Amino acid sequence: MGVDVSLQASQLASERDDRWLFRSLELRVEDGDILRIEGGNGSGKTTLLKLLTGQLQASEGRVEWHGRSLASVREHFLDRLLYLGHRPGVSGALSAQENLAWSAAMAGVKARPDAIEAALDAVGLAGFEDLPARQLSAGQQRRIALARLELIPRPLWILDEPFTAIDRDGVAWLECRLLDHAWGGGTVVMTTHHAFQANDRVDSLVLGEMP
């Protein structure tokens, strides 16, 4: 069986407002890896995720997918990526169920109503499926976004602060879900300061401010 995920950054650098966020950054993740990216405010964590997903261009260096530039294999890469940004990315006018159905459709997934219901139940939103998202708390809106992890099958998850705004039960569920994904051969790259119970399964990359 071949490697499904092979994402590599070489000599990566990003500059903002005449200041280097990071330079000469090296990174590689493959099947089963969990990489936690840490750093203070302004250290470039979100920028790095956007470089790894092709949303931004690096000032220096290269991002490769299976040894080829990200731009040259963009469609293949996106078919295997599930990206969740720092904001939940849900519409307040739509219900939890409608938001999740829309997300699945945008990802090219034909999700049955019972599968959507099961995904929302898994993240603790049973009974809230039909409420407009604007009536839900910040943590519940985050759970709508996290329900995509249950519904949209992708081997590579790139997540920006996924533990934000969720309560203790939500944190416990998410930690287990991330570990299960990796144990099943999936890959996780995320920004977070969360300390995992199974910390030996998690590698860390710390970004620091540069002069």
N, C-alpha and C positions, 0 to 999 in steps of 0.2 A: 504494500500500500504506500502511495506517495505522500509527501508532506503537503497538507492542505494550506497551511499558513506559513509563509516565509516573508517577513517584512523586515527590511533592514534600512537603517539610516547611517550614512558615512560622512564624516567631517561636516556635520550639519551645523549651520549657523543662522541666527536670525538677529536683525538689527532693527531697532525702533527709536526714532527721535535721536539719532546719532549716538545711540547706546546699544552695545551688544547685550542681548538677553542671554545668549549662550553661543559658544563657538566650539568647533572640533568635537561635536557630540557624536558618539557612536552608540548604536542601539540595534539589537536584533531579537526578534521574537518568532517562535515557531509553535507547532502544535503542543498544547498542554501548558503553555507558559502563562503566568500571571505577572504583569509588570505594573508596579505602582510608581507613579511619578509624583514626587513631592517637591516642595519649594515654597518660599514666601510669596507674598503678593508682588506681582510684577516680575517674577522670575521667568515667566514664559511658558508656564504649564499648558495653558489653553492654546497658545501659539504653536507649541510643539505638536499637540494633537491635530491641529488644523494642517500642519505640514505633513504629518503622517497620513492624513486622509485626502491630501491633494487640494484642500480648500485654500491654502496659501502656498506661495513659492518661497523657497529658502533663499537667503542672501548668499549662502555658500553651501556646498555639499550636495548630497543626492539621496533620494529615497527610492528604494527598489522593492519590487514585489516579485519574488521568485527570480531574483537576479536581473530583472529588467526594470527600466525606469517606470515610475508610477504612471506618467503621462502616456506611455506607449501601451500599457495594459489596463487602462482606466476602467473599461467596461468589465473585464474579468475581475478586477479588484473590487469594484463596487458591488458586484453580485455576491461577494463573500463577506462584505462589511456590514455591520450594524453599528451606527454611530449615534450616541445620545449626547447632546450638548449640555452646557451648564444650565440652560433654561429648559423647562419641561417640554416646550414645543407643542402645547395643546391649545385648541381653540376653545375659548370660554363659552361660545354660543352652542357648541356641540356637546352631546352627552359623552360620558366615558366610553360607552360602547361605540358611538359614532366616531369619536376620535381614534380609537384603536382600529376600527374598520378602515378608516381613511389612511392611517399609517401603513397598514398591511397592504392596501391597494397600491399605495405609492411605492412600496417595496416589491410589487409584482406578486404578492401572495394572495391567493384566493382563500380567504378565511371564512369558515362556516360560522354561523351565529353561536353554535354551541362551543366552538373553539375560542371565540372571543370571550364568551361568558366564563369559560374555564380559566382563561388568562387573567381576567379581572378578579376572579375568585382567588387565584393563587397569590395575588398581591394585596389581598385584603379589602377589595372593593365590592364584594358581594352585597347587594342591596343598594348600591349607589350607581348602578349601570346606566340608569335612565336620567340621572340628574345632569343639568348643564354643568360643565366643568367650572364655570365662574362661581357656582354655589359651593364648590368643594374647597377644602383647605389647601395650603401650599403643599403639605405632605401628601395629600390625596391626589393632587395634580401630578406630583412627582411619581406616584404609583401608577398613574395612567401611562406615563412614559416608560416606566420599568416593565409594564406588562408586555411591551414589545419584545422583551427578552424571552417571553414564553411563547410568543406567537410567530415571530419572524425568524426562521432558521438560518443562521449565519455562523460560520466558524470563527470569525474575527469580530470581537466586540471592542470598540474604542469608546470609552465613557468618561465624560467630564464631570467630576464630583458627583457620582451617582448616589452617595449617601446623604446628600443635602436634604434637609427638611423632613426626613422620615423618622418615625419614632423607633423605640427599642425593638419592637416586634418586626418592623420593616427592615431594620438594620440586620437582625438575625436572619431573616429570610433572604435578603440580598447577598449576604456573605455566603450562605449555603449555596445559593444559585450560581454565584460566580465560581465557587470551588467545584460544583458539579459540572459546570461547563468545561472547566480545565481538565478535570478527571476524565471527561468524555472525549478529550482530544481537542477541545476548542481553545481559543487564545483570548486573553483579556489584557488590554492596555488601558489604564485609567489614571486620572488624577484624583488623589484622595490622601488624607492624613489618617484614615481609619486604620486601626491596628487589628489585624485579623487574628482570630483564635489560632488558626492553623498557619502561623506566620512562616513556617518553613516552606510553604508552597508558594510564597510570594517573593519576587525579586523587587528591589527598589532602585530607582534612579532619582537622585536629588539634584535639583537645579538650584544654583546659587547665583546671586547677582554678581556681575562682572564689572570691573572699573571701566 
